[in-house]
Amino acid sequence: MAWVILIIAGILEVVWAFAMKQSDGFTRLIPTITMTIAAIGSFGLLALAMRSLPLGTAYMVWTGIGAVGAFIAGVWLLGEALTPMRVMAAAMIVSGITLMKLA
């Protein structure tokens, strides 16, 4: 169950990062509120998952989901550049997460 909680926490990290971008420097109310709620949920679920998962593994998976998820959201929803170098960087993050999970 800790892994499911951790994945949800990672997804919420993507939500708060995207909402932060949409808040335009915290000048737009709804994205700012969304960001705050998602961040609190993300941190709370991460803390809950860390009760039974190792710190390094949990934190790496959480940040990796957030980093790769924010990259995908930026490309898909915001029209950010999809270059071979950025794809390779995201693939390396996923590879690192996979190796950490297997270790």
N, C-alpha and C positions, 0 to 999 in steps of 0.2 A: 504494500500500500504506500510505503514511503516514496517509491519511484513514481507512482501516479501523482502523488502530491507535489513532488519535485517538478514533474513535467508541467503541471498546472501553474506552479509558481513561475516557471520559465516563460510560459505563454503570457502570463500577466506582466512579466517584465517587458515583453515585446509591446503589449498594450500600453503600458505607462510610457515607454520610450516614444512610441508613435504619437500618443496624446500630448507628450511634452513638445514634440515638434509642432503639432497642430495648435498648441496653446499660444504660439507666437510670443514667446518670452513671458508667459503667464498673463497675457493681456486679454485672452479669450476665456470666459468663465467655464463653459461646458468641458472643453478639453482639459482645463486645469483641474476641475473636479474629478474628471475621469482618470487623469494621471495620478492624482492623490489617492483615490480609492484603489486603483490597480497596484500602485506601489506598496501601499499598506498590506494589501492582500498577498502580493508577491513575497514581501519580506516575512510576513507571518507564516505563509505556507513553507517557505524555505526553512525557517526556524523549526517548524514542526517536522519537516523531513529530516533535518539534522539530528533529531533525537535518535534515529536509528541508522543513519548513513554517515560515513566518514566525512569530516569537514572538507578535505581537499576534493574528494569526489563530488560531493553535493554542490559545492561552490563552483567547481569547474563546469559541471553539467548545467547549472542554473545560468551562469554567465554565458556559456556557449549557446544555449537555446536563445538567450536574449540577443547575443551578437549576431548569430546567423539569422534569427527571426527578424531582427530589425533590418538587416541587410536585404532580406527577401521582401519585407514590407516596403522598404524604400524603393526598391526596383519596381515592384508590382504596382504599388499604390501612388508613389510619388514621381515615377519616371526617372529615377536615378540611374546612373550609368551601370550597365552590365558588361564589364570588361573581363577578358580572360584572367587577368591578374586578381581581380576581386573575387571571381568564382573560385580560383585556386586558393585564395586565402580562406574563404568560407569552407572549402573542402578540407583544408588543413585543420581548421577548428573542429569540424565534425570528426575527422580522424583522431584528433587528440582526445575528444570526448569518448569516442569508442574505445580507444586504448585504456583510458582511465577506468572506464566501466569494466573492462576485462581484467584489469590488474588486481 
